[in-house]
Amino acid sequence: MSCQVMHALLKDVAILTFFVRFNVALEFKEDDTKGNFSTVPKEKNAFKLRCDVEKKIVITVTQHALQRELQIER
């Protein structure tokens, strides 16, 4: 698509710019041999992971409080 065509298409489009802040949490879980997963302990600045144990990583993303909510679809 040429620049002229793009310019013609975007001529009447209002472009809004705003910033969105997110909080992100990372959690490591390990199989506790009872079929459940428990949170891995953290010591100083390191996680204490065990060898040969099934693991899960849980990532939680939440939007920081704003007057405008960002709608996200899967």
C-alpha positions as CSV (number, residue, x, y, z in Angstrom):
1,M,0.0,0.0,0.0
2,S,1.4,3.4,-1.0
3,C,1.9,6.3,1.4
4,Q,-0.7,8.3,-0.5
5,V,-3.3,5.6,0.0
6,M,-2.5,5.3,3.7
7,H,-2.7,9.0,4.1
8,A,-6.1,9.1,2.4
9,L,-7.4,6.3,4.7
10,L,-6.1,7.9,7.9
11,K,-7.1,11.4,7.0
12,D,-10.4,11.3,9.0
13,V,-9.2,9.0,11.8
14,A,-8.7,10.5,15.2
15,I,-5.6,8.9,16.8
16,L,-5.8,8.8,20.6
17,T,-2.6,8.2,22.6
18,F,-2.7,7.3,26.3
19,F,-0.5,5.3,28.6
20,V,-1.6,2.2,30.5
21,R,0.3,0.9,33.5
22,F,0.3,-2.8,34.5
23,N,1.4,-4.7,37.6
24,V,2.9,-8.1,36.8
25,A,3.6,-10.8,39.4
26,L,5.6,-14.0,38.8
27,E,5.1,-17.1,40.9
28,F,6.8,-20.5,40.7
29,K,4.9,-23.6,41.9
30,E,6.1,-27.2,42.4
31,D,4.2,-30.4,42.6
32,D,4.0,-31.4,46.3
33,T,3.6,-35.2,45.5
34,K,-0.1,-35.0,46.7
35,G,-1.4,-33.8,43.3
36,N,-1.3,-30.1,44.4
37,F,1.1,-27.4,43.5
38,S,2.5,-25.2,46.2
39,T,4.4,-22.0,46.0
40,V,8.2,-22.3,45.8
41,P,10.0,-20.6,48.8
42,K,12.2,-17.6,48.1
43,E,15.4,-17.0,50.0
44,K,17.0,-13.6,49.6
45,N,16.9,-12.9,45.9
46,A,16.6,-16.5,44.7
47,F,13.9,-19.2,44.4
48,K,14.6,-22.6,46.0
49,L,13.7,-24.9,43.1
50,R,14.0,-28.7,43.5
51,C,15.4,-31.0,40.8
52,D,13.1,-33.5,39.0
53,V,9.9,-32.0,40.3
54,E,7.1,-30.8,38.0
55,K,6.7,-27.0,38.0
56,K,4.2,-24.4,37.0
57,I,4.8,-20.7,36.4
58,V,1.9,-18.4,37.2
59,I,2.0,-14.9,35.7
60,T,-0.6,-12.5,36.9
61,V,-1.2,-9.2,35.1
62,T,-3.5,-6.5,36.5
63,Q,-4.1,-3.0,35.3
64,H,-2.9,-0.2,37.5
65,A,-5.8,2.0,38.7
66,L,-6.7,4.5,36.1
67,Q,-9.8,6.5,35.2
68,R,-9.9,4.6,31.8
69,E,-10.0,0.8,31.7
70,L,-8.3,-1.0,28.8
71,Q,-10.5,-3.8,27.4
72,I,-8.5,-6.9,26.4
73,E,-10.0,-9.8,24.5
74,R,-8.5,-13.2,24.2
